[in-house]
Amino acid sequence: MSFRKPVVHQKKLDERLFNIPYGLSFHPTLEPEYSDAQTDLPDFLEMRGGENDNSEAVLDIVSQVVLELADIGAILEIGIAAYGPEHSMTTRVLAAKEPWVPYLGIDLADRSQIDDEYARTYTLRLNSNKHAIINACLYGLTDFERPISLLIIDGDHSVKGALNDWKYAELLAPSGVCLIHDTNSHPGPIALVAAIDRKKFDVVEPLASAVDFGIAIVRRKP
């Protein structure tokens, strides 16, 4: 089985009105083949059965990245896992992080069951496009100029949604990491990864050739 990724194009912008988003080489689009508002692809390949969308390979990568974080800035996760803990990226993150490392999870659903003041684990039920509110919370959790040590993008899988969530990458610490889920299988992550400026970020897709939903490890260069 195989999955053919869609072609990512460079969106033509009126430079008087738009700027290329931070950290990208160009403004990506999948149009006209696909709408930049759609979250799935019509020939989307279900790479595993059941409701779980995290392979053990993805979960192991997430755990290792958390364990290797170079600083103690905040972890920001956009899209909190709602399924069983054995397949949850959120569970792996919380298990791997030290209790003094703050975690802020963003989701449209109520995920307050994971809130834990002692472990500095907090959630907000709101849209990730509420940048002012979320940024204020991040700066309340850390004293760093760039408060995010790890950004996890696993929310709205449209191109528009992924670009919105990527805005938080500007708050990544010099050694900060962004994990982008579904880079083999959903339009937003595919377009976003293709557009990331390799002069500013190191990008690795360890499961690019695997039958897996995929994940990208994006590390900000100092």
GUKEZA-677765 format. One record per residue (C-alpha): x, y, z. Coordinates in pm, 1 decimal. Each point is the difference from the previous one (the first is absolute). Layout:
// residues N
@c1->X; c2->Y; c3->Z
...
//
This chain:
// residues 222
@c1->0.0; c2->0.0; c3->0.0
@c1->114.6; c2->353.8; c3->-64.5
@c1->-119.8; c2->353.2; c3->39.8
@c1->72.2; c2->273.4; c3->-250.2
@c1->44.7; c2->336.1; c3->162.7
@c1->-165.5; c2->295.0; c3->-175.0
@c1->211.3; c2->260.4; c3->-177.9
@c1->73.9; c2->305.2; c3->214.3
@c1->-4.3; c2->328.1; c3->-190.2
@c1->128.7; c2->344.8; c3->81.8
@c1->-296.8; c2->226.5; c3->56.4
@c1->10.2; c2->323.9; c3->-197.6
@c1->-44.7; c2->284.9; c3->243.7
@c1->-40.9; c2->371.7; c3->-30.1
@c1->314.2; c2->114.0; c3->182.1
@c1->-173.8; c2->322.5; c3->96.8
@c1->-249.7; c2->-198.2; c3->208.3
@c1->174.9; c2->-319.5; c3->104.4
@c1->331.5; c2->-115.1; c3->136.3
@c1->143.4; c2->-349.1; c3->-15.2
@c1->-68.4; c2->-159.5; c3->340.7
@c1->288.1; c2->-14.3; c3->246.1
@c1->238.5; c2->-287.9; c3->-55.1
@c1->-133.5; c2->-95.5; c3->-343.2
@c1->164.0; c2->37.5; c3->-340.4
@c1->-335.8; c2->62.5; c3->-166.7
@c1->-371.8; c2->4.4; c3->72.9
@c1->-115.0; c2->-355.3; c3->-84.8
@c1->-324.4; c2->-100.7; c3->-167.6
@c1->-146.3; c2->-319.4; c3->-143.0
@c1->-241.3; c2->190.0; c3->-220.8
@c1->-137.6; c2->-45.3; c3->-260.6
@c1->16.8; c2->-378.4; c3->52.5
@c1->-126.9; c2->19.6; c3->358.1
@c1->-153.6; c2->269.1; c3->217.3
@c1->227.4; c2->147.3; c3->265.2
@c1->-294.0; c2->-28.8; c3->240.2
@c1->-44.6; c2->-378.4; c3->-25.6
@c1->143.2; c2->-221.4; c3->270.8
@c1->10.9; c2->-331.4; c3->-186.4
@c1->89.8; c2->-120.1; c3->-346.3
@c1->-251.1; c2->-194.5; c3->-212.4
@c1->237.4; c2->-290.7; c3->-50.8
@c1->118.5; c2->3.7; c3->361.1
@c1->157.8; c2->-332.7; c3->89.5
@c1->-102.3; c2->-152.0; c3->333.1
@c1->340.9; c2->-139.1; c3->87.0
@c1->-124.4; c2->-194.9; c3->298.3
@c1->-337.4; c2->-128.6; c3->109.1
@c1->-191.0; c2->127.2; c3->300.2
@c1->-30.4; c2->347.5; c3->140.5
@c1->359.3; c2->53.0; c3->108.9
@c1->225.3; c2->217.4; c3->-213.4
@c1->330.4; c2->-25.3; c3->181.1
@c1->232.6; c2->-287.2; c3->-78.8
@c1->256.5; c2->-119.8; c3->251.9
@c1->265.0; c2->157.1; c3->-222.7
@c1->-162.7; c2->343.5; c3->33.5
@c1->-48.5; c2->-39.9; c3->374.1
@c1->361.9; c2->-103.8; c3->51.9
@c1->117.6; c2->305.3; c3->-195.3
@c1->-217.0; c2->227.7; c3->213.6
@c1->133.7; c2->-147.7; c3->323.4
@c1->360.7; c2->29.2; c3->-113.8
@c1->-38.6; c2->362.1; c3->-109.2
@c1->-148.0; c2->95.8; c3->337.7
@c1->278.5; c2->-178.2; c3->186.7
@c1->265.0; c2->180.5; c3->-206.2
@c1->-136.9; c2->354.1; c3->31.2
@c1->292.4; c2->235.0; c3->52.1
@c1->-180.9; c2->252.9; c3->219.1
@c1->-292.9; c2->17.8; c3->238.8
@c1->-226.1; c2->232.0; c3->-192.9
@c1->-367.0; c2->-86.7; c3->-37.0
@c1->-145.8; c2->-281.2; c3->-206.6
@c1->-291.5; c2->120.1; c3->-214.6
@c1->-217.7; c2->-273.7; c3->-150.9
@c1->-270.0; c2->99.1; c3->-246.7
@c1->-251.7; c2->-282.1; c3->-23.1
@c1->-14.7; c2->-214.5; c3->314.0
@c1->-36.5; c2->-373.4; c3->-58.1
@c1->-350.7; c2->-120.8; c3->92.4
@c1->39.3; c2->-375.0; c3->-40.2
@c1->150.4; c2->-274.9; c3->215.3
@c1->326.1; c2->80.2; c3->179.7
@c1->184.7; c2->-285.3; c3->-170.3
@c1->-22.0; c2->190.1; c3->-330.0
@c1->6.9; c2->357.8; c3->127.7
@c1->278.0; c2->243.9; c3->-79.9
@c1->-119.9; c2->212.5; c3->291.2
@c1->48.0; c2->-289.7; c3->241.7
@c1->352.1; c2->-58.8; c3->-130.7
@c1->87.1; c2->368.4; c3->34.9
@c1->-126.6; c2->23.6; c3->356.6
@c1->175.4; c2->-323.1; c3->98.2
@c1->334.1; c2->111.7; c3->-145.7
@c1->12.2; c2->360.8; c3->117.9
@c1->143.4; c2->103.2; c3->335.4
@c1->-262.8; c2->130.1; c3->245.1
@c1->150.8; c2->348.8; c3->2.9
@c1->-33.7; c2->36.2; c3->-377.9
@c1->-329.2; c2->180.4; c3->-71.6
@c1->-244.3; c2->-155.4; c3->-245.7
@c1->-284.6; c2->189.7; c3->-166.7
@c1->-246.1; c2->-195.5; c3->-212.2
@c1->-248.0; c2->166.6; c3->-236.3
@c1->-316.8; c2->-170.0; c3->-122.2
@c1->-355.7; c2->84.0; c3->-102.7
@c1->-127.3; c2->-269.1; c3->237.6
@c1->26.9; c2->-6.2; c3->377.6
@c1->320.8; c2->-188.3; c3->89.2
@c1->24.3; c2->130.2; c3->355.4
@c1->21.1; c2->-356.1; c3->132.6
@c1->375.2; c2->17.5; c3->-59.1
@c1->48.0; c2->327.5; c3->189.2
@c1->249.8; c2->-42.8; c3->282.6
@c1->129.5; c2->301.0; c3->190.9
@c1->276.8; c2->-202.4; c3->164.1
@c1->130.8; c2->-120.6; c3->-337.2
@c1->-51.5; c2->343.9; c3->-158.4
@c1->-244.7; c2->-145.8; c3->-252.1
@c1->-272.1; c2->232.0; c3->-126.3
@c1->-258.2; c2->3.5; c3->-277.7
@c1->-204.7; c2->266.5; c3->-175.1
@c1->-326.2; c2->-67.6; c3->-179.5
@c1->11.4; c2->242.1; c3->-289.8
@c1->96.2; c2->39.8; c3->-363.5
@c1->375.2; c2->12.0; c3->-60.1
@c1->-50.2; c2->319.6; c3->-201.4
@c1->-39.2; c2->187.0; c3->331.2
@c1->366.2; c2->92.6; c3->-10.7
@c1->-10.2; c2->286.9; c3->249.1
@c1->-159.4; c2->-215.6; c3->271.7
@c1->228.6; c2->-297.8; c3->-57.6
@c1->313.6; c2->214.5; c3->-20.5
@c1->-90.9; c2->169.7; c3->327.1
@c1->-37.1; c2->-339.8; c3->165.9
@c1->336.6; c2->-113.6; c3->-133.5
@c1->176.2; c2->309.0; c3->132.1
@c1->-174.3; c2->-57.8; c3->331.7
@c1->154.3; c2->-346.7; c3->18.9
@c1->359.9; c2->95.0; c3->-82.7
@c1->241.8; c2->288.9; c3->32.3
@c1->156.5; c2->-51.5; c3->-342.1
@c1->-16.3; c2->247.3; c3->-287.4
@c1->-84.9; c2->-297.0; c3->-223.6
@c1->-205.3; c2->-216.7; c3->234.6
@c1->-54.4; c2->-320.1; c3->-202.5
@c1->244.9; c2->-289.9; c3->14.2
@c1->-231.3; c2->-241.4; c3->-183.3
@c1->-291.0; c2->79.0; c3->-230.3
@c1->-225.8; c2->-286.7; c3->-108.7
@c1->-231.2; c2->67.9; c3->-295.5
@c1->-281.8; c2->-253.7; c3->-23.3
@c1->-314.1; c2->212.5; c3->-21.8
@c1->-182.6; c2->128.1; c3->-307.9
@c1->147.6; c2->-202.7; c3->-287.2
@c1->-89.6; c2->245.2; c3->-275.6
@c1->265.2; c2->218.6; c3->-160.3
@c1->-157.6; c2->306.6; c3->159.4
@c1->-10.5; c2->-169.5; c3->339.1
@c1->358.7; c2->-122.2; c3->-14.6
@c1->124.8; c2->344.5; c3->-98.7
@c1->-191.6; c2->152.0; c3->290.4
@c1->158.8; c2->-241.6; c3->246.2
@c1->345.6; c2->50.7; c3->-150.2
@c1->-13.7; c2->364.1; c3->117.1
@c1->100.4; c2->-123.9; c3->344.0
@c1->332.6; c2->-115.2; c3->-144.9
@c1->116.1; c2->359.2; c3->27.9
@c1->3.5; c2->-53.0; c3->378.3
@c1->228.6; c2->-304.7; c3->-18.5
@c1->320.6; c2->22.1; c3->199.1
@c1->324.4; c2->-5.1; c3->-204.2
@c1->26.6; c2->-374.7; c3->55.5
@c1->-376.7; c2->-54.1; c3->-5.1
@c1->-174.5; c2->-279.3; c3->-186.4
@c1->-329.1; c2->-20.1; c3->-185.6
@c1->-164.6; c2->-337.0; c3->-59.3
@c1->-250.5; c2->-2.3; c3->-286.5
@c1->-224.5; c2->-304.5; c3->-13.1
@c1->-167.2; c2->-153.4; c3->-308.7
@c1->267.3; c2->110.7; c3->-245.5
@c1->-65.7; c2->-301.1; c3->-224.0
@c1->-373.1; c2->22.4; c3->-8.3
@c1->-174.8; c2->335.8; c3->54.2
@c1->7.0; c2->313.1; c3->-218.7
@c1->101.9; c2->258.6; c3->260.5
@c1->305.2; c2->-178.8; c3->141.7
@c1->115.5; c2->-101.0; c3->-349.5
@c1->-13.2; c2->358.8; c3->-127.3
@c1->152.9; c2->147.5; c3->313.9
@c1->303.6; c2->-228.5; c3->6.1
@c1->68.3; c2->62.8; c3->-369.3
@c1->11.8; c2->377.0; c3->61.5
@c1->222.9; c2->11.0; c3->310.5
@c1->316.6; c2->201.9; c3->-56.3
@c1->289.7; c2->-244.5; c3->28.6
@c1->237.7; c2->288.6; c3->65.1
@c1->-179.8; c2->66.5; c3->329.3
@c1->-108.3; c2->-349.9; c3->96.0
@c1->132.4; c2->-353.7; c3->-25.6
@c1->-280.1; c2->-229.5; c3->-119.8
@c1->-0.2; c2->-378.2; c3->30.5
@c1->-284.2; c2->-233.8; c3->-99.1
@c1->109.4; c2->-336.7; c3->141.6
@c1->-314.3; c2->-179.1; c3->-120.6
@c1->-27.9; c2->161.5; c3->-343.1
@c1->28.8; c2->-332.2; c3->-182.4
@c1->-194.8; c2->-203.1; c3->254.9
@c1->-362.9; c2->-108.5; c3->-1.8
@c1->-81.4; c2->244.3; c3->276.9
@c1->-186.3; c2->326.8; c3->48.4
@c1->343.0; c2->159.4; c3->31.9
@c1->174.5; c2->255.0; c3->218.1
@c1->254.2; c2->276.8; c3->-59.5
@c1->264.9; c2->109.1; c3->249.4
@c1->68.5; c2->368.5; c3->-60.5
@c1->286.0; c2->147.5; c3->200.9
@c1->65.7; c2->371.5; c3->10.7
@c1->358.0; c2->88.3; c3->-84.0
@c1->177.1; c2->216.7; c3->261.3
//
